[in-house]
């Protein structure tokens, strides 16, 4: 099992594809969940500790707006933990927007800088491109498996995954 960072970091479609292939997804939802249920948090609507803004400084300079530093305090540690990454460029907001173009650019920059196995794709415009995208993702995820895992049943979920992605894209 490989820890795979997804971008956009809250894309449920990418998370589902990765989990079905037996890898661990590093996603924003999981990072936020830890914040919401953490007993250290005194005021759940704010969901930050005193250390969070300081963590964000590791990934964004002090001159960067606080919202970006705040987002990077959650996304940055996920990027550091990543053993592989899938980046989908030009995705529409509904695919997993995190609400800030500068955070998106900074996150993708840090992911590329990590020099881990990375698959970069353009968001598909039609059903045929979607099929190719899912195939490329599945092939990439299969390539991350250890040689000991190569006997696993690789394509058992491919058709179901394709149906889910195609139905979500219309």
C-alpha positions in Angstrom: 0.0 0.0 0.0 1.3 3.4 -1.0 0.2 6.8 0.4 -1.1 8.8 -2.5 -1.7 12.5 -2.4 -4.5 13.7 -4.6 -4.9 17.1 -6.2 -7.5 18.6 -5.9 -7.0 17.4 -2.3 -10.7 16.9 -1.7 -11.7 15.1 -4.8 -14.0 12.2 -3.8 -13.7 10.7 -7.3 -9.9 10.4 -7.0 -10.1 9.2 -3.4 -12.5 6.4 -4.4 -10.3 5.3 -7.3 -7.2 5.1 -5.1 -8.9 3.3 -2.2 -10.4 0.7 -4.6 -6.9 -0.1 -5.8 -5.8 -0.7 -2.2 -3.7 2.4 -1.5 -4.1 5.0 1.2 -5.5 8.3 0.2 -4.0 11.5 1.6 -7.0 13.8 1.3 -8.1 17.1 2.8 -11.3 15.5 4.2 -9.2 13.2 6.5 -7.0 16.1 7.7 -10.1 18.2 8.5 -11.8 15.3 10.3 -8.8 15.0 12.6 -9.2 18.7 13.4 -13.0 18.4 14.1 -12.7 15.4 16.5 -9.4 16.5 18.2 -9.9 17.1 21.9 -7.3 19.9 21.8 -9.6 22.1 19.8 -11.5 24.4 22.2 -13.7 26.0 19.6 -14.8 23.5 16.9 -16.1 26.2 14.5 -12.6 27.6 14.2 -10.8 24.2 14.2 -7.3 25.5 14.7 -4.7 25.3 17.4 -2.1 27.9 18.2 0.5 25.8 16.3 -1.5 25.7 13.0 -0.5 29.1 11.7 3.1 28.3 12.5 2.9 25.0 10.5 1.6 27.0 7.5 4.7 29.1 7.5 6.7 26.0 6.5 4.9 26.0 3.2 4.1 29.7 2.6 6.0 32.9 3.4 4.8 35.3 6.0 3.7 37.7 3.2 1.3 35.2 1.8 -2.3 35.8 2.9 -3.4 34.0 6.1 -6.0 32.0 4.4 -3.4 30.4 2.2 -1.1 29.7 5.1 -4.1 28.2 7.0 -5.0 25.9 4.1 -1.3 24.9 3.7 -1.1 24.0 7.4 -3.5 21.2 6.5 -2.4 20.4 3.0 1.4 20.7 3.5 1.8 17.8 5.9 -0.2 15.6 3.5 2.2 16.6 0.8 5.2 15.7 3.1 3.7 12.3 3.8 3.0 11.5 0.1 4.8 8.6 -1.5 3.0 9.2 -4.8 0.7 11.8 -6.3 -2.1 12.3 -8.8 -2.6 15.8 -10.1 -5.7 16.7 -12.2 -5.2 20.1 -13.8 -8.1 22.4 -15.0 -10.7 20.6 -12.9 -14.1 22.3 -12.4 -15.0 23.5 -8.9 -17.3 20.5 -8.4 -14.4 18.0 -8.9 -12.7 19.2 -5.7 -12.0 22.9 -5.5 -10.4 24.0 -2.3 -11.5 27.6 -2.9 -8.3 29.4 -3.6 -6.3 29.5 -6.8 -3.1 30.5 -5.0 -3.3 27.6 -2.6 -3.9 25.3 -5.6 -0.8 26.6 -7.3 1.3 26.3 -4.1 0.1 22.8 -3.4 0.9 21.6 -6.9 4.3 23.3 -6.8 5.1 21.5 -3.5 3.9 18.2 -4.8 6.0 18.4 -7.9 9.0 19.5 -5.8 8.7 16.3 -3.7 10.0 14.2 -6.6 7.7 11.2 -5.9 6.0 9.2 -8.6 3.4 11.6 -10.0 0.7 11.3 -12.6 -0.5 14.6 -14.1 -3.6 14.7 -16.2 -5.9 17.3 -17.7 -9.5 17.1 -16.6 -11.5 15.2 -19.3 -13.9 17.1 -21.6 -15.9 14.1 -22.8 -16.7 10.4 -22.1 -13.8 9.1 -24.2 -11.2 11.3 -22.4 -12.7 10.2 -19.1 -12.2 6.5 -20.1 -8.6 7.3 -20.9 -8.1 9.2 -17.7 -9.4 6.3 -15.6 -7.3 3.9 -17.5 -4.2 6.0 -16.9 -5.0 6.4 -13.2 -5.5 2.6 -12.8 -2.3 1.8 -14.6 -0.4 4.3 -12.5 -1.8 2.9 -9.3 -1.0 -0.6 -10.4 2.6 0.4 -11.1 3.0 1.5 -7.5 2.3 -2.0 -6.1 5.2 -4.0 -4.8 6.4 -7.0 -6.9 4.9 -9.2 -4.1 1.5 -7.7 -4.8 1.7 -8.2 -8.6 -0.5 -11.3 -8.4 -3.4 -9.3 -7.1 -6.5 -9.1 -9.1 -5.7 -5.8 -10.9 -8.8 -5.1 -13.0 -11.5 -6.4 -10.8 -12.9 -3.0 -10.0 -11.9 -1.1 -13.2 -15.3 -1.4 -14.9 -17.1 -0.3 -11.7 -14.8 2.6 -11.3 -15.3 3.6 -14.9 -19.0 3.5 -14.5 -18.8 5.8 -11.4 -16.6 8.4 -13.1 -18.5 8.4 -16.4 -21.8 8.7 -14.7 -20.5 11.6 -12.6 -19.3 13.4 -15.7 -22.6 13.0 -17.7 
